[in-house]
Amino acid sequence: MRGRRLAFDYGDARIGVAVCDPDAILATPLPYLENRLHSLSSMLADLFAEYDPIHIFLGLPVNMSGSSGEAVEKVDKFAKKIIEEFALQVVFVDERLSTVLAQKKLKEAGISSKESKHLIDSMSAVAILEQGLIQELSMNLDNEDTK
């Protein structure tokens, strides 16, 4: 399906953001959002108005064992906010290794760990978006195989 997708890496202080092009080929980091209750809805509304996403990928922070904790509850609450306030579909993506992948990419790009502190959240969102696009493609291919 053609259209932009957004991805979020939800955190207590910052929310990493990434967007893909309408053909779902290139994932690009966007500036992170400050996670402030009084302005979050407004920031999301601006983001959704600018990019008009067909759906949202949201990193699900399950533990390496597969169990969920308090962080999953916070992500669920954020997902409900998006669904209820903006009527957008939210697709959860396992984010267990997103930060590790983001750190690796930043290191390969020659970005110091000090500089990467401002980039890591949105680069993690890029990893979530890339994984979500792979999931989506896989589901579409599976559906085509059953036709």
N, C-alpha and C positions, 0 to 999 in steps of 0.2 A: 504494500500500500504506500503510495506516495504521500509525503508530508514530513514536516519536521517532528522530531522527538526531543524532549528534554530529559535530562537525568539529574538526579539529586543524590548527594552524599550527605545525609542529615547528621548534624552534630549539635551538641548543646550550645556552642558558641558561634559556629559558622556552618553554613550549608553550601557545600560545593555544588557547582552548576556546570552542566555541559549541554551542548546542542549539536544536532546533526543537520546536514543539508537536507533538502526535500527528497533527494534520492537515497537517503540513508547510507551514504558512502563515507563521509568524513565527519568525525566527532571532534568538536572544538571546545576547549575550556572557556567558560565565561567567568567574570568576576564573582567571587563567592558572595553570599548574602549573610549579613549579620543576623543571627537568630534572636531577634527581639520581638516579643509578642505584640507590642503596640504598632509595629510597622511591617510585620511580616506579610500580612494579607495584602497590603498596598504594594510591596515589592514584588510579590507573586503576580498580582494583577498586571503590573507593568510588564513583567517578563512574559506572561502568557499573551498579552496584547501584542507585544513586539514580535514574538516568534510563532504564535498561533499553532501550538503543538497538537498533533493528532492523539498523542498520549504521553504519559510520563513513565519513565523508568526510575524506580526508587530502590536504592541499596538497602538490603535487609541484613542487619548485622547479627547473623547467627554465630554462635561460638564454633570453633573448629570441630567440636564434637557433634555439631548439628543442633544442639540445644539452644533455646532462646532465653534471653534475660531481659533486664529492665530496658535496655536500649531498643529492643524490638517493640516494646510497648510505646515508646516515644515515636518511633518511626510509623507505627500503626496510627497513632493520633495525627501525625503530620499527613499521612495518606488520606485519612478521613476528612481533614481540612480541605485538601485539594479536591476531593470528590464532591463534598457537600457545597463548598463555596464556588467552585469553578466548573463543576460537571465534567471533569476530565477523567479518563480511565487511567488507573495507576497499575503498573505491572511491577511486581517485586523481582529483584535480581539479587542473587547471593553475592554479597560484597566481601566475603571473607578475605580475599587476597587483593582487593582493589587498592588499598594503601601501599601494599608491598609492590605491586605493579607500577603504581604512580611514582614511588620513590626510585625504582629502578630506571624508569624512563627519564626522570629528572637528572639522575646521576649520569646516565648515558649522554644526556644533552649538555653535560658539563656545568650544571647548576649546583652551586654549593648548598649544603644542608641549611645554612642560614637563610639564603635566598628562597629556598624551596618551601619554607614555612608558610609563605604567602600564596604558594601555588598548589600545595599538596591536596587541599580539599577539592578544588575544581579538577585537578588531574585525576583524583580518585573518581570523581563524577564521570570523567572521560572513560575510565576503565569500566565503570558500571554501564555506561551507554554502549560501549563496544560489546560488552557481554550481552546486554539486552538485545542489541541488533542481531547478534549471532543466534540467540534464543528465538527471536522473531522469525528469522530466515529459516531456521530449523523447523519451526512449527509450520510455516508456509509450505516448505518442501514436503513435510510429512502429510499435510492436507492434500497436496497435489498427487502424492503417491497413492492415496486412497480413492481418487476419482476414477 
